[in-house]
Amino acid sequence: MPLVRKFTLISPDAMDLNTGEVGLIGFATFFWMTICSQDSQILTLAYREVIGSGIFSEVYKGYLQHNGASDYTVAIKRFNNQGCEAFNNEIELLCQLRHPRCVSLIGFCNHEKEKILVYEYMSNGSLNEHLQHGELSWKKRLQICIGVARGLHYLHTGAKRSIFHCILGPNTILLDDHMEPKLAGFGVSVQGSRFMSKQKQINVEHVMGTWGVMATQFVMDSTITAKWDVFSFGLVLLEVVCRGRFYLITLAEKEFLENPIEEKIDPIIKGKIAPDCWQVFVDVMVNCLKYEPDERPAIGEVEVQLEHALSMQEQADITNSNCDYTLLSKTIIPLGVKQYVTLKKLRD
C-alpha cells in the first residue's frame, strides 16, 4: 500500500480565498495553510496558480514546505461544497492504487471547512494541452497511448476489485517530467466486482463527465462496465490522431462521420505514420468504438496491439530513412446513428 499522509488543518481560516490569510513569498501572493501530519510533523502548503478546474474542485500548483526544508512542488486539489462525495471517493480509490501510470496521492486534509487532496505535481500538464498547442511526434503519441492502456489495464484487473475510471479523456491524462502519462481525475470513478472472474454491471444515477468521454451505452441504459473505459479510450485514440477536442467537436457535424479519418489526421504527424502501424492502430480504434460493449476488446488486448503497432513503426523507420509515408487506406469512424445522436446531445 502506498504511504498516504492524513493532514490536520491547523489554520483553517487561512484557506478561505475570500477572507483568509495571504502570505507574501518573494513578490508573488500565495494563499497558504499550515497542516500537521500523522507523525506530528508540521508542514505548510503554499499555493497560487490555478492549473485546472472542474465541477467539484479547483487544482493549484503548490509547494509543500517541510520543517523549513526546501519547497516540494505538489498539486493541490481544493474541493467546493458540492464535492464532498467526489473527495471521499477519490481518497478511497487512490489509497488502493500503486502503479506508475496512476497519479500518486501524497496526502489529504478532511476538515469541516476544507477538503483538500495533495498529489505529486505533473510538470508537463495534460495530454489535451499538448494535443492542442504542442508538437507531439507520432511515436510519442503512440507511446502515451500505450502508457494509458497500461494504466487502465491495472485499474480493471490489478486489484481484488476492478476500478472503472468513467471520465477518461485527454484532460484526465497527465504527463510527468519525462512525458510519461499518468491517469488522474478519480472523483467519479466506481469500483466493480470483487472478483475478476465475475464482472458485474453497475447502475448509477449520475456520473458527471464531458460529452466526449461518456460511453454511449451508459447514456442509453445507465450501466458501467470495463467496456465503458474502452470506448472512452477509443475516443482518446481518435483525438490523438486528430489533435484533440478542437477537431473532435466536429463530431456534431455529420461531415466528420462521413469522411475518412485519414483526411482528419493532424498535419504535424501527417506523412509520419507507417502504413502497417496505422492499420493496426486504426483497427484498435475502430474496435474500441464499437456500439455493442461485448464487441469491444479488453483493455489488455488493446495494450498488446498498440505495442505491436509501435514495433511496426520502429521497424519501418529503420528501413525508411526519410520517415515519409503515404496512407492509402480510407477508414470511416464506426459511429452509427445512435452514437451520433447521443454525442450530439451531449455536445449541445
Secondary structure as GFF3:
##gff-version 3
##sequence-region A 1 348
A	DSSP	beta_strand	5	9	.	.	.	ID=ss1
A	DSSP	three_ten_helix	12	15	.	.	.	ID=ss2
A	DSSP	beta_strand	22	25	.	.	.	ID=ss3
A	DSSP	beta_strand	28	36	.	.	.	ID=ss4
A	DSSP	beta_strand	42	53	.	.	.	ID=ss5
A	DSSP	beta_strand	57	66	.	.	.	ID=ss6
A	DSSP	beta_strand	72	79	.	.	.	ID=ss7
A	DSSP	three_ten_helix	81	83	.	.	.	ID=ss8
A	DSSP	alpha_helix	84	94	.	.	.	ID=ss9
A	DSSP	beta_strand	105	110	.	.	.	ID=ss10
A	DSSP	beta_strand	115	120	.	.	.	ID=ss11
A	DSSP	alpha_helix	127	133	.	.	.	ID=ss12
A	DSSP	alpha_helix	138	157	.	.	.	ID=ss13
A	DSSP	beta_strand	163	164	.	.	.	ID=ss14
A	DSSP	three_ten_helix	170	172	.	.	.	ID=ss15
A	DSSP	beta_strand	173	175	.	.	.	ID=ss16
A	DSSP	beta_strand	181	183	.	.	.	ID=ss17
A	DSSP	beta_strand	190	191	.	.	.	ID=ss18
A	DSSP	beta_strand	202	203	.	.	.	ID=ss19
A	DSSP	three_ten_helix	211	213	.	.	.	ID=ss20
A	DSSP	alpha_helix	216	221	.	.	.	ID=ss21
A	DSSP	beta_strand	223	224	.	.	.	ID=ss22
A	DSSP	alpha_helix	226	241	.	.	.	ID=ss23
A	DSSP	alpha_helix	245	248	.	.	.	ID=ss24
A	DSSP	three_ten_helix	249	252	.	.	.	ID=ss25
A	DSSP	alpha_helix	254	258	.	.	.	ID=ss26
A	DSSP	three_ten_helix	261	264	.	.	.	ID=ss27
A	DSSP	alpha_helix	275	288	.	.	.	ID=ss28
A	DSSP	three_ten_helix	293	295	.	.	.	ID=ss29
A	DSSP	alpha_helix	299	319	.	.	.	ID=ss30
A	DSSP	alpha_helix	337	347	.	.	.	ID=ss31
###
